Amino acid sequence: MTIYALIPILLVLIMIVAFSILWPLAIGAAYSPSSLRVVRKMLDMAEVDSEDLVYDLGSGDGRIVIEAARRYNAWGVGVEADPLRVLWSKVNILKLGLRQQVKIIWGNLFHQNLSHATVVILFLWGRTNEKLKYKLQDELEPGSRVVSYVWKFEGWNPIKIDERERIYLYIIGESDKPNGQ
Ligand SMILES: C[S@@+](CC[C@H](N)C(=O)[O-])C[C@H]1O[C@@H](n2cnc3c(N)ncnc32)[C@H](O)[C@@H]1O
């Protein structure tokens, strides 16, 4: 085999990697993993338990939904646009024997139905959170918890705040009411 025969393979690999990086940037946010400390604080703040179905919108390597299942015995669904991270998280879930409890969906989080989630975790960008606000209000049941790392929702009142870590907990039906109602 000559070196030239490898060029098409290389080009395909470059295109897959470029797509994995650029598509999430265009539709939501870049990849940046939460530390395990922050993951646990987010799940603790939402008081996740075995009755919960935890969605991580933009799930990266799946660490949040994996931790929700392992430590809190909850159910988990991750939605991720980057196909390489989806593959990586699926392999991890298989290795950990969590296939019955945790699912990863490859796709755009804006196209997923969230109505079964009881907890939604977000580590995206501010403008992506703002776009997502009305979908969360429309699809989540009152009482569902939304935890956002780093970014606040404009006009919503957080029920709990961890100022140091910049973690904000919102409850649908309470946090999203106009002030004074
Ligand atoms: C800041 S990272 C957070 C990863 C993970 N949730 C964590 O906290 O470790 C944001 C993730 O969202 C993904 N993402 C961005 N926009 C998205 C979209 N519209 N649909 C699905 N995934 C998206 C990115 O690919 C990236 O993996």
The ligand as an ORCA input file, in Angstrom:
! r2SCAN-3c Opt
* xyz 0 1
  C     -19.632     22.554     28.423
  S     -19.839     20.922     27.770
  C     -20.591     20.086     29.165
  C     -20.395     18.590     29.147
  C     -21.026     17.864     30.345
  N     -22.416     18.201     30.490
  C     -20.287     18.195     31.607
  O     -20.803     19.046     32.373
  O     -19.199     17.633     31.834
  C     -21.221     21.181     26.639
  C     -21.543     19.967     25.802
  O     -22.758     20.232     25.102
  C     -22.664     19.710     23.787
  N     -23.644     20.469     22.989
  C     -23.606     21.789     22.675
  N     -24.705     22.154     21.999
  C     -25.476     21.037     21.877
  C     -26.737     20.773     21.277
  N     -27.461     21.756     20.686
  N     -27.233     19.520     21.332
  C     -26.521     18.514     21.957
  N     -25.318     18.712     22.538
  C     -24.795     19.952     22.516
  C     -21.200     19.935     23.397
  O     -20.800     19.060     22.379
  C     -20.509     19.652     24.736
  O     -20.148     18.289     24.838
*
